[in-house]
Amino acid sequence: MKYIVCEEPGKFLLKEKEAPVRKEKEALLRVKKVGICGTDLHATEMIENFDSWTKPATGVIKATVDFS
């Protein structure tokens, strides 16, 4: 899967890693589009620790697949 990380102030890198494995009673989502809110751009300054943010990656689930 692809992900973007800010490793230093103002520098974003596109990286790839193995997709996580879905566990029982969990959902695995494929996100097709993302955006960065203009009010969150201060995060690129890396003044605070943003690893613990709980903002959702997506707001609307359009389809589901049953893997059971």
C-alpha positions as MATLAB code, in Angstrom:
seq = 'MKYIVCEEPGKFLLKEKEAPVRKEKEALLRVKKVGICGTDLHATEMIENFDSWTKPATGVIKATVDFS';
ca = [
       0.000    0.000    0.000;
       1.114    3.572   -0.532;
       1.336    6.178    2.196;
       2.714    9.683    2.619;
       4.951   10.691    5.494;
       6.380   14.045    6.546;
       9.930   13.164    7.628;
      11.143   16.714    8.135;
       9.477   20.127    8.106;
       7.899   20.774    4.706;
       9.146   17.528    3.090;
       6.589   14.846    2.173;
       7.633   11.439    0.856;
       5.465    8.866   -0.930;
       6.354    5.395    0.357;
       5.070    1.834    0.029;
       4.685   -0.976    2.543;
       2.856   -4.271    2.912;
      -0.890   -3.836    3.383;
      -2.137   -4.775    6.857;
      -3.949   -8.064    7.356;
      -7.592   -7.747    8.379;
      -8.290   -9.335   11.748;
     -11.588  -10.858   12.850;
     -14.251   -8.227   13.571;
     -12.163   -5.519   11.883;
     -12.656   -3.652    8.625;
      -9.948   -3.055    6.051;
     -10.660   -0.019    3.883;
      -9.284    0.875    0.465;
      -9.018    4.655    0.351;
      -9.152    5.985   -3.212;
      -8.777    9.712   -2.562;
      -7.419   11.838    0.266;
      -6.868   15.493    0.925;
      -5.027   17.699    3.363;
      -7.108   20.333    5.078;
      -5.619   23.803    4.820;
      -6.032   24.238    8.563;
      -3.802   21.184    9.110;
      -0.841   22.470    7.104;
       0.804   23.618   10.341;
       1.458   19.909   11.002;
       4.203   20.016    8.347;
       6.213   22.228   10.699;
       6.483   19.177   13.001;
       6.268   21.262   16.169;
       3.883   18.794   17.850;
       3.695   14.996   17.859;
       0.902   14.102   15.435;
       1.381   10.301   15.614;
      -1.549    9.993   17.993;
      -4.086   11.879   15.869;
      -7.406   10.123   15.585;
      -8.787   11.934   12.546;
     -10.602    9.564   10.194;
      -9.002    8.720    6.858;
     -12.396    8.548    5.207;
     -15.872    9.734    5.960;
     -18.105    7.737    3.604;
     -18.125    3.983    2.976;
     -19.625    3.383   -0.486;
     -19.421   -0.415   -0.708;
     -18.703   -3.430    1.461;
     -17.423   -6.944    0.821;
     -18.038   -9.891    3.149;
     -14.804  -11.842    3.661;
     -16.243  -14.463    6.037;
];
